[in-house]
């Protein structure tokens, strides 16, 4: 119980930081200093969207641990089976088909063992995975002529897997983990804020700047009808302000919510 109480301030600070990243990187891409337009109460509740990311990270972490446990058990069973086969006396001459199947079985076992062992070192395996993933995604983007925000969910998945490869690797060095737990937690929090949440939100903003609207909006403002179009897109809103993006002159019209009447927001189905 004492340890849980001690970790609450750290967890609170981490959630607040991640909440700031969620809103800052998105609006900063448009050139908006969003902290000038949010209230104190909103700042305290910014962490709520990060719970979605946190849930995804936890689920992927549990899945990766299950896969790791399965592979450990599988390798143990294979080692025991190989030992029994080596010690058992051979009384039959294998046929060509049996010999061929045996060779393929040995090859697949060795290939699986090589891949498993390759990704075991905490830094080598994790950064190799990151490099290979980056190379593959760049080839896909070049070949199909697509932009990075069209693969934002894939990049998000890659970043989360990379983080857990690092963490799972460090679990092998428990003494190092205990001595540097604060440093490791700090690195992970900053990595989640900048590389996972920040990058994803920047790509969402870039998608809007390229003309892909997230919602159609219409409202009355000082007796004028405002309607979003292909060149005037909805960005988002706070308690006191509503933000649009003008693609023609790359400006950000900002409207005070107290002067907005008959607001209609219609979410657009994902393209």
For each residue, the residues with C-beta under 8 A, 3 or more apart:
1: 4 5
2: 5 6
3: 6 7
4: 1 7 8
5: 1 2 8
6: 2 3 9 10
7: 3 4 10 11
8: 4 5 11 12
9: 6 12 13
10: 6 7 13 14 185
11: 7 8 14 15
12: 8 9 15 16
13: 9 10 16 17
14: 10 11 17 18 189
15: 11 12 18 19 47 50
16: 12 13 19 20 43 44 46 47
17: 13 14 20 21 189 193
18: 14 15 21 22 47 50 53 54 189 192 193 197
19: 15 16 22 23 45 46 47 48 49 50
20: 16 17 23 24 43 46 193
21: 17 18 24 25 50 193 194 197 198 201
22: 18 19 25 26 46 49 50 197 201
23: 19 20 26 27 34 38 46
24: 20 21 27 28 34 35 198
25: 21 22 28 29 197 198 199 201 202 205
26: 22 23 29 30 34 201 202 204 205 236
27: 23 24 30 32 33 34 205 235 236 243
28: 24 25 31 32 33 34
29: 25 26 201 202 205 206 209
30: 26 27 205 209 235 243 245 252
31: 28 252
32: 27 28 37 235 243 252 254
33: 27 28 36 37
34: 23 24 26 27 28 37 38 238
35: 24 38 43
36: 33
37: 32 33 34 238 240 241 254
38: 23 34 35 42 43 46 238 239
39: 42 43 238 239 240
40: 43 44
41: 44 45 239
42: 38 39 45 46 238 239
43: 16 20 35 38 39 40 46
44: 16 40 41
45: 19 41 42 48
46: 16 19 20 22 23 38 42 43 49 50
47: 15 16 18 19 50 51
48: 19 45 51
49: 19 22 46 52 53
50: 15 18 19 21 22 46 47 53 54 197
51: 47 48 54 55
52: 49 55 56
53: 18 49 50 56 57 192 196 197
54: 18 50 51 57 58
55: 51 52 58 59
56: 52 53 59 60 160
57: 53 54 60 61 160 163 164 192 196
58: 54 55 61 62
59: 55 56 62 63
60: 56 57 63 64 157 160 161 164
61: 57 58 64 65 164 167
62: 58 59 65 66
63: 59 60 66 67
64: 60 61 67 68 161 164 165 168
65: 61 62 68 69 168
66: 62 63 69 70
67: 63 64 70 71
68: 64 65 71 72 168
69: 65 66 72 73
70: 66 67 73 74
71: 67 68 74 75 116
72: 68 69 75 76
73: 69 70 76 77
74: 70 71 77 78 112
75: 71 72 78 79 113 116
76: 72 73 79 80
77: 73 74 80 81
78: 74 75 81 82 109 113
79: 75 76 82 83
80: 76 77 83 84
81: 77 78 84 85
82: 78 79 85 86
83: 79 80 86 87
84: 80 81 87 88
85: 81 82 88
86: 82 83
87: 83 84
88: 84 85
89:
90:
91:
92:
93:
94: 98 99 102
95: 98 99
96: 99 100
97: 100 101
98: 94 95 101 102
99: 94 95 96 102 103
100: 96 97 103 104
101: 97 98 104 105
102: 94 98 99 105 106
103: 99 100 106 107
104: 100 101 107 108
105: 101 102 108 109
106: 102 103 109 110
107: 103 104 110 111
108: 104 105 111 112
109: 78 105 106 112 113
110: 106 107 113 114
111: 107 108 114 115
112: 74 108 109 115 116
113: 75 78 109 110 116 117
114: 110 111 117 118
115: 111 112 118 119
116: 71 75 112 113 119 120
117: 113 114 120
118: 114 115 124 125 128
119: 115 116 125 126 128 129 165
120: 116 117 125 169 172
121: 124 125 169
122: 125 126 165 166 168 169 170 172 173
123: 126 127 166 169
124: 118 121 127 128
125: 118 119 120 121 122 128 129 165 169
126: 119 122 123 129 130 162 165 166 169
127: 123 124 130 131
128: 118 119 124 125 131 132
129: 119 125 126 132 133 161 162 165
130: 126 127 133 134 158 162
131: 127 128 134 135
132: 128 129 135 136
133: 129 130 136 137 158 162
134: 130 131 137 138 158
135: 131 132 138 139
136: 132 133 139 140
137: 133 134 140 141 151 154 155 158
138: 134 135 141 142
139: 135 136 142 143
140: 136 137 143 144 146 151
141: 137 138 144 145 146 147 148 151
142: 138 139 145
143: 139 140
144: 140 141
145: 141 142
146: 140 141 150 151
147: 141 150 206 210
148: 141 151 152 155 203 206
149: 152 203 204 206 207 210
150: 146 147 207
151: 137 140 141 146 148 154 155
152: 148 149 155 156 200 203 204 207
153: 156 157
154: 137 151 157 158
155: 137 148 151 152 158 159 199 200 203
156: 152 153 159 160 196 199 200
157: 60 153 154 160 161
158: 130 133 134 137 154 155 161 162
159: 155 156 162 163 191 195 196 199
160: 56 57 60 156 157 163 164 196
161: 60 64 129 157 158 164 165
162: 126 129 130 133 158 159 165 166
163: 57 159 160 166 167 188 191 192 196
164: 57 60 61 64 160 161 167 168
165: 64 119 122 125 126 129 161 162 168 169
166: 122 123 126 162 163 169 170
167: 61 163 164 170 171 188
168: 64 65 68 122 164 165 171
169: 120 121 122 123 125 126 165 166 172
170: 122 166 167 173 176 177 184
171: 167 168 174 177
172: 120 122 169
173: 122 170 176 177
174: 171 177 178
175: 178 179
176: 170 173 179 180
177: 170 171 173 174 180 181 184
178: 174 175 181
179: 175 176
180: 176 177 183 184
181: 177 178 184 185
182: 185 186
183: 180 186 187
184: 170 177 180 181 187 188
185: 10 181 182 188 189
186: 182 183 189 190
187: 183 184 190 191
188: 163 167 184 185 191 192
189: 14 17 18 185 186 192 193
190: 186 187 193 194
191: 159 163 187 188 194 195 196
192: 18 53 57 163 188 189 195 196 197
193: 17 18 20 21 189 190 196 197 198
194: 21 190 191 197 198 199
195: 159 191 192 198 199
196: 53 57 156 159 160 163 191 192 193 199 200
197: 18 21 22 25 50 53 192 193 194 200 201
198: 21 24 25 193 194 195 201 202
199: 25 155 156 159 194 195 196 202 203
200: 152 155 156 196 197 203 204
201: 21 22 25 26 29 197 198 204 205
202: 25 26 29 198 199 205 206
203: 148 149 152 155 199 200 206 207
204: 26 149 152 200 201 207 208 214
205: 25 26 27 29 30 201 202 208 209 235
206: 29 147 148 149 202 203 209 210
207: 149 150 152 203 204 210 212
208: 204 205 211 212 213 214 233 235 245
209: 29 30 205 206 245 247
210: 147 149 206 207
211: 208 230 231 233 247
212: 207 208 271
213: 208 216 228 230 233 234 268
214: 204 208 233 234 267 268
215: 228 234 265 266 267 268
216: 213 228 234 265 266 268
217: 226 227 228 234 242 244 263 264 265 266
218: 225 226 227 228 262 263 264
219: 225 226 242 255 260 261 262 263 264
220: 223 224 225 226 260 261 262
221: 224 226 255 259 260 261
222: 259
223: 220
224: 220 221
225: 218 219 220
226: 217 218 219 220 221 244 255
227: 217 218 232
228: 213 215 216 217 218 232 233 234 244
229: 232 233
230: 211 213 233 247
231: 211 246 247 248
232: 227 228 229 244 245 246 247 253
233: 208 211 213 214 228 229 230 244 245 247
234: 213 214 215 216 217 228 243 244 245 265
235: 27 30 32 205 208 243 244 245 252
236: 26 27 242 243
237: 241 242 243 257
238: 34 37 38 39 42 241 257
239: 38 39 41 42 257
240: 37 39 256 257 258
241: 37 237 238 254 255 256 257
242: 217 219 236 237 254 255 257 260 263
243: 27 30 32 234 235 236 237 252 253 254 255
244: 217 226 228 232 233 234 235 252 253 254 255
245: 30 208 209 232 233 234 235 250 251 252
246: 231 232 249 250 251 252 253
247: 209 211 230 231 232 233 250
248: 231
249: 246
250: 245 246 247
251: 245 246
252: 30 31 32 235 243 244 245 246
253: 232 243 244 246
254: 32 37 241 242 243 244
255: 219 221 226 241 242 243 244 259 260
256: 240 241 259 260
257: 237 238 239 240 241 242 260
258: 240
259: 221 222 255 256
260: 219 220 221 242 255 256 257 263
261: 219 220 221
262: 218 219 220
263: 217 218 219 242 260
264: 217 218 219
265: 215 216 217 234
266: 215 216 217
267: 214 215
268: 213 214 215 216 271
269:
270:
271: 212 268
